[in-house]
């Protein structure tokens, strides 16, 4: 009798994984279909997380090695479970699972963060993703990346990344800002402003340079522009030009003085 009394509330808490929809009542005739759809979505997402590693990492040799030795994959699998529990408002357990994930992988993802499919966290040590962060599909994140806030504000306080974004090692993307589809964040950059789609942000603080090549080769970091080096080069060229102009004026002044004598 107790078992049948518990069935409706348990079923009412069921919802598709990462669907963002309200829980479906137990009396709904579409409940089996929704459950099947949720399982299919979850399996497709996990499959995309697994397959993208072979596309993005040349060191990935076989499926067993990837399954056992890639902390980024482990962190994503555990996070998706923690996120599902978080969405169903279970107390404590999602944070405990997140804490265990951090202990095992060195990757700290809050259960409230929303992460799309096909995301690859390469190496992953030191990656921090905040509670209200949103990571789009097929995003590439390197070690030491922080998707964090800028203070103690409430509500949406972490960045939103579009699809096919590349975030270089050690980059910090802070605040409720938008990173457009196909954007790239250079290694070591600190980004505090929006980055348009297809643009590259480099430097401290990050400067936007609209030059997109992430879709062609997301791992090709040597093509990232160096905004600071470009500015310094322009200043040096200007100083050199001014010195040449000054020498020319000195020569003309000397020639005029000789003519007067």
Rosetta blueprint (number, residue, H / E / L):
1 X L
2 X H
3 X H
4 X H
5 X H
6 X H
7 X H
8 X H
9 X H
10 X H
11 X H
12 X H
13 X L
14 X L
15 X L
16 X L
17 X L
18 X L
19 X L
20 X L
21 X L
22 X L
23 X L
24 X L
25 X L
26 X L
27 X L
28 X L
29 X L
30 X L
31 X H
32 X H
33 X H
34 X H
35 X H
36 X H
37 X H
38 X H
39 X H
40 X H
41 X H
42 X H
43 X H
44 X H
45 X H
46 X H
47 X H
48 X H
49 X H
50 X H
51 X H
52 X H
53 X H
54 X H
55 X H
56 X H
57 X L
58 X L
59 X L
60 X L
61 X L
62 X L
63 X H
64 X H
65 X H
66 X H
67 X H
68 X H
69 X H
70 X L
71 X H
72 X H
73 X H
74 X H
75 X H
76 X H
77 X H
78 X H
79 X H
80 X H
81 X H
82 X H
83 X H
84 X H
85 X H
86 X H
87 X H
88 X L
89 X L
90 X L
91 X L
92 X L
93 X H
94 X H
95 X H
96 X H
97 X H
98 X H
99 X H
100 X H
101 X H
102 X H
103 X H
104 X H
105 X H
106 X L
107 X L
108 X E
109 X E
110 X L
111 X L
112 X L
113 X L
114 X E
115 X E
116 X L
117 X L
118 X L
119 X L
120 X E
121 X E
122 X L
123 X L
124 X L
125 X L
126 X L
127 X L
128 X E
129 X E
130 X L
131 X L
132 X L
133 X L
134 X E
135 X E
136 X L
137 X L
138 X L
139 X L
140 X E
141 X E
142 X L
143 X L
144 X L
145 X L
146 X E
147 X E
148 X E
149 X L
150 X L
151 X L
152 X L
153 X L
154 X L
155 X L
156 X L
157 X L
158 X L
159 X L
160 X E
161 X E
162 X L
163 X L
164 X L
165 X L
166 X E
167 X E
168 X L
169 X L
170 X L
171 X L
172 X E
173 X E
174 X E
175 X L
176 X L
177 X L
178 X E
179 X E
180 X L
181 X L
182 X L
183 X L
184 X E
185 X E
186 X L
187 X L
188 X L
189 X L
190 X E
191 X E
192 X L
193 X L
194 X L
195 X E
196 X L
197 X L
198 X L
199 X L
200 X E
201 X E
202 X E
203 X L
204 X E
205 X L
206 X L
207 X E
208 X E
209 X E
210 X L
211 X L
212 X L
213 X L
214 X L
215 X L
216 X L
217 X L
218 X L
219 X L
220 X L
221 X H
222 X H
223 X H
224 X L
225 X L
226 X L
227 X H
228 X H
229 X H
230 X H
231 X H
232 X H
233 X H
234 X H
235 X H
236 X H
237 X H
238 X H
239 X H
240 X H
241 X H
242 X H
243 X H
244 X H
245 X H
246 X H
247 X H
248 X H
249 X H
250 X H
251 X H
252 X H
253 X H
254 X H
255 X H
256 X H
257 X H
258 X H
259 X H
260 X H
261 X L
